[in-house]
Amino acid sequence: MIPTLECRISIPFGFSFSNFNAMRILFLSFLGSITPSIFIILITKLIKSRVSKINIYSQLIKKYEKKIKKLNEKNSLLKKLGYLFTFVAIPLPLTGVWSGSLIAGLTDLPTYPSFLAISLGSLVASSIMLICSQFFGSSVIYLLFISLIMILIVGLITLIKKIKRK
């Protein structure tokens, strides 16, 4: 349940320090990572609504809501949930359940579809980490190397998309 680490650390630790089988490690890691999600979404929405009533922050909230409205006009709900799923499914630091739940709460996405997208993304991220942990063992150096490769792949995909847009 630790922010930013979640399954990225719990699965390798599960293999290193327990004698659980792989499916039990996957299940416990997945369950631990999605547990705070619904609470984070609801608390973020509550804080956002309370802060918008404070005069000091009302202008900031109005600017923010204009940008969100523009984004909502451009993208369908299914597309936004797909983006949220993809964001959470990439097993890199800062792209996990906590960040995805915060994004869902701030962008006013519906709570339960967001939770479903985040849960599926967490399941994919947990599965990727399970496969990597089984393939490379519990060696942190190999897992770090895989993380760097994944960052490069995401960077290349982003670069290719920018080139295609031009």
N, C-alpha and C positions, 0 to 999 in steps of 0.2 A: 504493500500500500504506500510505499515511500514515493513521493513525487519524483518524476524524471527517471527513476530507476526501474520500478515496477518489474515486469517479467524479464527485462534485459539483464537483471542481476539475479533475481530469485531462481530462475531456471538453472543457470550455471552453478549457483550455490547449492541448489537441490541435488544436483549430480555429485558435487564435491563433498558435501557434508551430511548427506542422508543416504539411506539404502532403500529409498522408495523407488518404485518402477517409474518409467517415463510418463505413462499416462496419469499417474497420481501427481507427479510433479507438475505436469501441464495443467491439470484440473485445479490444484491448489493455487498455482501461480495466477491462472486466469481469474479464478474466483476472488483472490486477494486484490488483483488490479482493478476489477470492475466494481467492487463493493462501494468505494466512495463516489462513483460517477454520478449517480442520480442525486445525491446530496449536494455535490458541487454545482450541478446544473441549477437546482432549485435555490440554493443559497446565492449564487451569482445573480439569478433573476431578481431575487428579493433585494439584494444590496443595490442592484442597478435601479430598481424602482424607488427605493428609499433615497438614494443619492440624487436622483433626478428632481426630487422635491426641495432640495437644498439650493438656495439662490446662487451660491458661489459656483456650483457645478452645473446649473441648469443650461448655461450657454454651451458648455462642453458636451453635455448630453444631447442637446439639439443638433450640434454639428455631427456628432457621432451617429445619431438617428437618421440624418440626411444621407450620410454615406451608406448606412445599412439599407435604407430604402432604395437607393440606386442599385446596390448589389442584388437586392431582392427582385427588382424589376428585370434584371439581366438573366438571372438563373432560376430554374425551377427548384422546388423543394427536393425532388429526387436527386438532382445534380449537386445541390449543396450537401445533402446527406452522403452522397458518393465521395465528395471532397473530404468530408469529415472522416468517413471510413478509411480512405486512403491515408490521410494524415496520421491517424492512430495506428494503422497497420504497418507503417514503416518503423522497424524497431531501432530507432535512434533516440538518443537523449533529447528531451523536450518535445517529443512528438507522440506522447503517450496518452493515457486515459485522462490524467489530470488536465493537461493542456487542451485536449479535445473537449472535455466537459466545460472548461472555462470558455472556450470559443462558442460552444453551443449555447451557453447561458448568456453570453454577451451579445450574440447575434440574434437572439429571440427565436431560435429554432424550436419546433415543438419538442417537448420534453421526452416523451416515450420513443418517438422515431429516432431522436438523437441518441438516446440511451442504447437503442438497438444497433445503430450504426457504430457507436463507440464500442459496444460489446463485441460485435463481429470483427472490428478492426483489432481489438485486443486479442481475440482468438487467433487471428492471422499472425499478429506479431509474436504471440506466445509460441505458435507452431513453428515459425521461422527460427526463433531462438532455441526451441527444442531440437530441431534438425541440426542447427549449427553446433549446439552443445554435444549432441551425439556424434556428429561427424568429426569435430575437432577436439572432443574431450573437454575437460574443464580448464584448458589453458587460456588464461586471460589474454595472452599475447595474440593468439589466433583470433579470439573474439574481437579484440581491438582492431586487428587487421581487417576482419570482415566488416566492422563498422566503418572503417575508412573507405573500403571498397563501395559500400552502400552509399556513403556520402558522395563519392565520386560519381556513381551511377545517377543519383538524384540530381546532382549538379549538371551532368551531361544531358539528362532529359530536359531540365529547365532551359539549358542553353539551346538545345535543338528546338524547343517550342518557341523561344524568342526569335530564332533565326527564321522559322517558318512563318511567324507573324509578320516579319518585315517583307 
